[in-house]
Amino acid sequence: MLLTAVKLAPALAMGNTVVIKSSELAPATMFEFAKLIEKTGIPKGVVNVITGFGDPCGKALTTHKDVERIAFTGGPETARHIIRNSAENLSQVSLELGGKSPIAVFEDADQENALNGITAGIFGASGQSCIAGSRLYLQKNIYNNFLDKLVNRAKKIKLGNPMEPGTQMGPLSNLKQLEIIEKNIKLTINQGGKIKCGGKRHGLSNKGYYFPATIIECENHNLPTAENELFGPILSVMKFETEEEIINKMNDNQYGLSSGIYTKDLGRGLRVSKAIRAGITFVNTYRLISPSAPFGGMKDSGYGKEAGIESIKDYTRIKTTWFNTSDKPMSDPFTMG
């Protein structure tokens, strides 16, 4: 696993903080980010971009005695190594990991609104988002009609060069991810999944890692595309009947980052939101982000928060200082009265 670590000196964070991203594209991006930081006037040495593999680079950073804080974005397996490494110095750790976010559409939902939200949630950024709404549950009475509308919408998405004005969806970031998607789709089909649209590499694949908007009808959410994070434009669709049933299904996954609910019954929206074990729930919308709102998950999606006042608390430590404001000396602790 290739890592990019940004080391923040005490001027910007609690003690020495290491922010680690695991990605093949991260180094080039972070080098450009470092140039921008330098232009802001932040002194050299406060922010340092370090690239390398998990061992020795990541291991050295996460076990070093001078590192008090570690923030990691990546996958659960790498996160477990980081937690073990942090035991060497008892560093404070926060983890922003993967997601397999469920969205439930109830029969009373505004269907046009839901179609737009689902499209944005899974096909925006080619599905390369940790909060991508990749598991879709449709209530039984609207299942067929809604699915037909969604498939027609997905088929019209224009795939192409991100630099061209008419493009609506660009390529995947790397070949490895494309191959993982193809493998999971093949396994899902073998286990009974049905391709409603997409499912195979696009003709543009000779110019990049292009994969079309794909919708797969699944009998249950234990099929590979419905269970595993794919980080691509792959939507697994299933049906449900009752509120209790959908809560159980939405919670039945190792991840717990994001979730979505579409219903005109706000009471139901609140009940289901409270019952879902996810750090974020969107009701009648999806994929909204704000620096003022906490961002983070639970279960295998990690812990700790990015953004919001909670993130400030994550990057600071409370310290208590007592002052004696009296001119008189403290009383003798061994004299009574």
N, C-alpha and C positions, 0 to 999 in steps of 0.2 A: 504494500500500500504506500503510495507516494503521499507525503505530508507536506503541507505548507504551514509554518508556524509564524505567528506575529508575536514578538516578545515586547511587552509594554513595561517600561520602567516605572518606578514608583510615582513619578510625576502625573501619570495618567490613571493609575489604578491602585488597588490594594497590594502593597508590596510589589514583587515582581510577578507579572501575570503573563501566562502563555496562552494564546488563542490559536488553536490548531484546526485546520481544515484538511480533510482527506479528499483529494480530487485530482484528476489528471490535468485539468485546465487551471487549477488554482495558482501555480507559480507565476505564470505570465500575467494573470490578472492582478495578483498581489504586488508584483514588481511595479506595475503602472500605478497602483494605489499608493505605494510607497513614495513615488515621485510627487503625487498630489499632496501627500502629507507634508513633504518637505517644503512645498510651495506655501503652505499655510503659515509657516513660521515656527512650527513645533521643532524644538532643538533636535539636532542629529543625535541618534542613539536612544532616543525615547521609544521610537517604534523601529523594530528590526525584523526584516523578513528573512526567514531561514528555511531552506528547502532540503529535503532528504527523505530517506525511507524510515519506516517505523523503528527499525533497529539498524544503525545506532542513533539516528537523529531524534526521533520521537521519544525513545527510551531515555536518552540523556536529558532531554528537556523536562520530562515528566517525573524524573526521579531526583533531580538536582535539589539540594538543600536550600538554595536561594529562591526557588519558585514557590510562592505561597498560594497561587491561584491558577487553575487550569480551566479553560473553556474549550470544549471540543464540539465540532460539527462533523458528523460522518455516520458510520454504521455501528450497530451494537457490538459486534465482535471486537473491533478496534477499541471501542469505549471500555470494554471489560479489561483489556490490557492496560489502558490508562488508569483505571481505578486501582488495579493491582500495583502499578508503578507508583501512584500517588501515596500509597501506604508508607513508602520510604521516608517521605517528608511531611506526611499528614496535610497535604495541600487541600485547599477547598476546591471542589470540582463542580462544574455544570456541564450538562450534556444535551446537545440538540441533535437528535438522531433521526431515524427514518419515520415513515408513516404509511398507513394503508387506510386512508380516511374514508369512512362510510357516509353516504348521503341517503336520507329517506324522504321519499315524496309521498305524502298522504293524498287520498282521493279528493280532498277539498282544496288542494293547493292551486295557486295561480299557475297554470301550466306554462304559459309563455315565460313568466319570470323564472320558473324552475328550469326550463330548457336553457335559458341564457346563463343561469348560474352554474348548471352542470357542465355546459360547454366551456365556460371560462375555467372551471375548476379542474378539468382533466385535459382539455386540449390547449389551453393557454400555456405558452412557453413549452409547447410540445410535451406537456405532462411532466416536465423536469422541475418539479416543485415538491418539497417535502410534505406540503399540505394538499397535494393533488387529490381531488375527490375521486378515487379510483374504484370504489365499491358503491354501486348504486342499487338501492332497494326501492321497488315501486309497489304501491298497494295494489292488491289483486284486481280490483274493479277498473283501474286505469292502466293496468300493465301493458296490454297489447297496443292500445291506442297511443299511449305516451312513448313507448319504445319505437313505434313506427315513425313518429315525429322526430325523435332523437336521431334515429338512423339516417333519415333524410337530411337532417341538419348536418350531421357529421360527414356525409358524402360530399357536401358542397364546400367543405373547408379546403381552401387553396393552399397546397403545399409548394414551397419554393424557397428561393434565396431570400434570407431575412432582410437583405439590403434593397430588395425590390418592393416598391410601394404596394403592389397588389397582393403580396404574400400574407397569408394568415397564420401559417404554421411552418416553422423551420425544421432543420435536422436535429437529430440527437447529438449529444456531445462527443461520443466515441463509439468505436466498433464493438468494444466489449459489451457495452450496454445494449446495443442492437442485438447482439447474439444471445444475451440473457433473455431478452424479450421474446425472440423467436423460439428459444428452448421452452419457455413457460407456456407460450401459445400452443406449441405442438403437444406438450403434455396435457394441457387442458382439453384440447380437441380429442385426444385419445381417451380421456376420461368422461367424455360426453358433452363438452362445451360446444356451442354453435356460433360460428362467426356470422355476425349480422352485417358487418362492413369492415373493410381493411383486412388486416391479418397477415399481409405479406409486404416485403420491401417494395418501395415505390420505384418507378422507372428512373427517378432522379438519383437513385442510390449510387450510381457510378460517379456522381459529383459530390457525394457526401453521405452521411448516415441517415438518409430520409426514410421515415416510416409513417404511413398514413394514419389518420384518426381511425381507431379500431374499437369496435363494440362486440363483446362476446356475451352471449346468453348462457348463464350458468345455472345448473339445478341447485347447487348449494355453494356456500362461500368457502368451502375447503378445497376447491379446485385451485391449481397453482396460480393462475392469473388473478383470482379473487383473494388469495391469501398472502402472496408475496409482493413486496414493494418492487416495482419494475422501473420506476423513474422514466416513464414514457407515456405516449398518448393511448393507453390501453384501459378501456372501461369494462368492468365485469358487471353484468346486470342480473338481478335476482328479484323475486317477488316476496311479499309478506302480506299478512292479513290483519293482525291486531297490533295495538300499541305495545303490549307486553312482549309479543314475539319480536318486534323490530328492535326493542331495547336489548334483548338478549343477543340478537344477531349482530348488532352494531358493536357490542362489547366483546364478541367472541373472536378476538384477534390479538396477536402479541403486541401490536402497536396501539398507541393512544395519544396521537398528536392533535388531529383535527376531526371535525364531524360537521354534518349539515342536516338541516331539517326544513322541509317545505310544507307548510300548513297555514290555513287561515285562522285556526284555533290557537290563539296565543297561550292559553292555559296549557294546551298540549305541548306547545313549543317549549315552555318552561319546564314541564314535567320531564319530557324526554331529554332536554339539555342537562338537567340536573342528574339524570340517571346514567348518562353516557360517561364512561371513563376515558375522557379525552381532555387535553388541556385547553382546547378551543372548540367552541360550537358556534356555527353560523345559522341563524334562523331567517329563512326567506331571502338569503343572499349567500355569497361565497367568495372566498379568497380576498378578503379585505385585510389590509395590514396598516397599522399606525404606530409610530414611535411611542405614542402615549399608552398603548395597550400591551399588556404582558403577552409574550409569545413563548410557548414551551409546552412539553407534553408530560406523559406519565407512562408507566409500563416500559416497554422496550423503546419508546420514543424519548426516553431520557428524563432528566429533571433539571430544575433551575429555570430561570426566565431570561429572555432577551427582550429589551424594550420595557417601557413602563417603570414606575417607581420601584417595582420588585427587582428589576435588573440593577438599579442603583444600590439596593440593599445587598444584592448578590456580590457586588464588586467592592463593598466596604465592610468594615468590621466595627461593631459598637465598642466604644471604650468608655469606661467610667473614670472620672477624675473628681476627687473630693478636695475642697478648699476649706481651711479653717479661717474664717473671716474675723474672728475675735482677736483683740489685742492681748488677751490673757492666755497664758500657756495652758496646755492641757493639764487636767488634774492628774495627780499621782494615781496610777491604776491600782496601787496596793493600799491606798488610804480610803477607808470607808467614810461616807457622809459628805 
